[in-house]
Amino acid sequence: MKKFLLLVMPLALGLIAGQAQSVQADTNVPQSYADGTDAAKVFPQEEVDKLIQKADQMPVLPDPGRPENSRQPRNAGNQYPRRAGVILVTPDSYKGIPTGHAAIIRTPSSVVEALSDGVRIGPNNWNSAQESGKQRVYAVDVNATNDYQEGVVAEYCATYTGKPYNWNFFNMDTRDSFYCSQLIRAGFLDSYNLDLNTPEFDAPFGKVMHPIEFVDSGKSTLIYRRG
């Protein structure tokens, strides 16, 4: 019996290793979470550009944001938003973040965002290219939540102010560090079990989210676009 196990185990391990190599060859994804720090590999620019082109062709609709017990439209289309819980997205590189950026509005004058120096409260000035440094901007409202719930999500995100930046993009389950889209996704997931991630950039070993996915998720309404 022992001789049989000694013969079979190396064979089984060899088959497992072969399967792992096959997955790598078939899916062209990084083999380890360490590779998840390379934005160019995690978010191939060609695939990102396709989603940006799609977002640029989407209609800009009136803000469906609503009080807790009402579904009445709020604003005419393409007015810059100021209410808590609206998600802002830019495909531009920003302050050392090469993959685009996202923030969630907290107050009419502030947003919560994860930057290269960590989670911060920043100015709600994305409507101005000169003030914000962002040439292209999208704003989306999440379809499944109301105004109150979105405000709760914004405050949830704000509780992580001071947490460091998460450079391992596939490590979305951690709450010890955050990148921008991870922070906002965590807010909706942890508060209301609503996952805004799409499978667009996911790998067999982990989920990952690019900011432009908030626009193209099918779970949001585009209410503002500039640039």
C-alpha positions in Angstrom: 0.0 0.0 0.0 2.8 2.4 0.9 4.6 1.6 -2.4 1.3 2.4 -4.2 0.9 5.8 -2.5 4.5 6.7 -3.2 3.9 6.0 -6.9 0.5 7.7 -7.1 1.1 10.9 -5.2 3.9 12.3 -7.4 1.7 11.5 -10.4 -1.3 13.3 -8.8 0.8 16.3 -7.9 2.1 16.4 -11.4 -1.4 16.5 -12.8 -2.4 19.3 -10.5 0.6 21.3 -11.5 -0.2 20.6 -15.1 -3.8 21.9 -14.6 -2.5 25.1 -13.0 -0.2 25.7 -16.0 -3.1 25.0 -18.3 -5.3 27.6 -16.5 -2.5 30.1 -16.8 -2.1 29.4 -20.5 -5.8 29.4 -21.2 -6.8 32.5 -19.2 -3.6 34.6 -19.5 -4.0 35.8 -15.9 -1.3 36.4 -13.3 -0.3 33.3 -11.3 -0.1 35.0 -7.9 -1.7 37.8 -6.0 1.7 39.6 -6.1 1.1 40.2 -9.8 -2.1 42.0 -8.8 0.0 45.1 -8.1 0.7 45.6 -11.8 -2.1 47.8 -13.1 -1.2 47.2 -16.7 -1.6 43.4 -16.3 -4.7 43.6 -14.1 -6.5 46.2 -16.3 -5.3 45.8 -19.9 -5.7 49.2 -21.5 -7.4 47.8 -24.6 -10.2 46.4 -22.5 -10.5 49.5 -20.4 -10.8 51.6 -23.6 -13.7 49.4 -24.8 -15.6 50.2 -21.6 -14.8 53.9 -21.9 -16.1 53.9 -25.4 -19.3 52.2 -24.2 -19.7 54.7 -21.4 -19.3 57.5 -23.9 -22.2 56.2 -25.9 -24.5 55.7 -23.0 -27.4 58.2 -22.7 -27.2 60.7 -19.8 -30.5 60.4 -18.0 -32.3 62.5 -15.3 -31.1 61.7 -11.8 -33.3 58.9 -10.5 -32.2 59.6 -6.9 -35.1 59.6 -4.6 -36.1 60.0 -1.0 -36.7 56.8 0.9 -40.4 56.6 0.0 -40.5 58.3 -3.4 -39.3 57.5 -6.9 -39.8 60.9 -8.4 -36.9 62.2 -10.7 -34.7 64.8 -9.0 -32.7 66.7 -11.6 -32.6 67.2 -15.3 -30.0 65.2 -17.2 -26.3 66.1 -17.1 -26.5 68.4 -14.1 -23.5 67.9 -11.8 -24.6 66.0 -8.7 -24.2 67.2 -5.1 -26.1 64.7 -3.1 -24.6 62.0 -0.9 -24.0 58.5 -2.4 -23.6 59.5 -6.1 -20.5 57.8 -7.5 -18.0 59.9 -9.5 -15.7 58.2 -12.0 -12.8 59.4 -14.2 -10.9 57.3 -16.6 -7.9 59.7 -16.3 -4.8 58.8 -14.3 -4.9 60.8 -11.0 -2.3 61.5 -8.3 -0.2 58.4 -8.9 -3.1 56.1 -9.7 -2.8 55.0 -13.3 -6.0 53.1 -13.6 -8.6 55.8 -13.4 -10.3 56.9 -10.2 -13.6 56.9 -8.4 -15.0 58.7 -5.4 -18.4 58.8 -3.6 -20.0 62.1 -2.7 -20.4 62.6 1.0 -21.7 66.2 1.2 -22.4 68.9 -1.4 -18.8 70.0 -1.0 -16.9 66.8 -0.2 -16.2 63.3 -1.4 -14.7 60.2 0.1 -11.9 58.6 -2.0 -8.9 56.3 -1.7 -5.8 57.9 -3.1 -2.2 56.8 -3.2 -1.7 58.2 0.3 -4.8 56.4 1.7 -8.5 57.0 2.2 -9.3 60.7 2.4 -12.1 63.3 2.4 -11.6 65.4 -0.7 -13.4 68.3 -2.4 -16.5 67.8 -4.5 -15.1 69.8 -7.4 -15.1 67.2 -10.2 -17.3 69.5 -12.3 -14.3 71.7 -12.9 -11.3 70.4 -14.9 -9.2 73.2 -13.6 -9.9 72.7 -10.0 -10.0 68.9 -10.0 -7.4 68.0 -12.6 -9.8 65.6 -14.2 -10.7 66.1 -17.9 -13.3 63.3 -18.2 -15.9 62.6 -15.5 -18.9 60.4 -15.2 -21.5 60.4 -12.3 -23.8 57.5 -11.7 -26.6 56.7 -9.3 -27.0 53.1 -8.1 -30.4 51.8 -9.1 -31.2 49.5 -6.2 -30.7 52.0 -3.4 -32.5 55.2 -2.3 -31.1 58.5 -1.2 -31.0 57.5 2.5 -29.2 54.2 1.8 -26.7 55.9 -0.5 -25.9 58.5 2.2 -25.3 55.6 4.6 -22.8 54.1 2.2 -21.0 57.4 1.9 -20.7 57.6 5.7 -19.6 54.0 5.8 -16.8 54.7 3.4 -15.8 57.8 5.5 -15.3 55.6 8.5 -12.2 54.2 6.8 -10.5 57.6 6.5 -6.8 57.2 7.2 -6.6 53.6 6.0 -3.7 53.1 3.5 -3.9 52.5 -0.2 -4.3 48.9 -1.3 -1.8 48.2 -4.2 -2.9 44.6 -4.5 -5.9 45.1 -6.7 -7.2 41.5 -6.4 -7.3 41.7 -2.6 -10.7 43.3 -2.5 -11.9 41.4 0.6 -9.5 43.2 2.9 -10.8 46.1 5.0 -7.3 47.1 6.2 -6.5 49.0 3.0 -8.4 50.2 0.0 -8.1 51.3 -3.6 -10.8 53.6 -4.9 -13.3 51.3 -6.5 -12.7 48.7 -3.8 -13.7 51.2 -1.1 -17.0 52.1 -2.8 -17.8 48.5 -3.7 -17.2 47.6 0.0 -19.6 50.4 1.0 -22.6 49.0 -1.0 -21.6 45.3 -0.4 -21.2 45.6 3.4 -24.1 47.9 4.0 -26.7 46.3 1.7 -25.2 43.1 0.2 -25.1 44.8 -3.2 -22.1 43.9 -5.3 -21.4 46.4 -8.0 -18.4 44.5 -9.4 -18.6 42.9 -12.8 -16.6 39.9 -14.1 -14.9 42.1 -16.7 -11.4 41.9 -15.1 -11.9 39.1 -12.6 -9.4 36.2 -12.6 -10.0 32.6 -11.5 -8.2 33.3 -8.2 -9.8 36.6 -7.3 -12.1 39.5 -8.1 -10.9 43.0 -9.1 -12.7 46.2 -10.0 -11.8 49.0 -12.3 -13.6 52.4 -11.7 -15.2 52.4 -15.1 -17.2 49.3 -14.1 -19.4 51.5 -12.0 -20.6 53.1 -15.2 -20.9 49.9 -17.2 -22.2 47.6 -14.5 -25.9 47.6 -15.6 -26.7 48.4 -11.9 -26.4 52.2 -12.2 -27.8 55.1 -14.2 -25.5 57.6 -15.9 -26.6 61.1 -14.7 -23.7 63.3 -15.7 -20.8 63.2 -18.2 -18.1 65.8 -18.9 -15.3 65.6 -21.4 
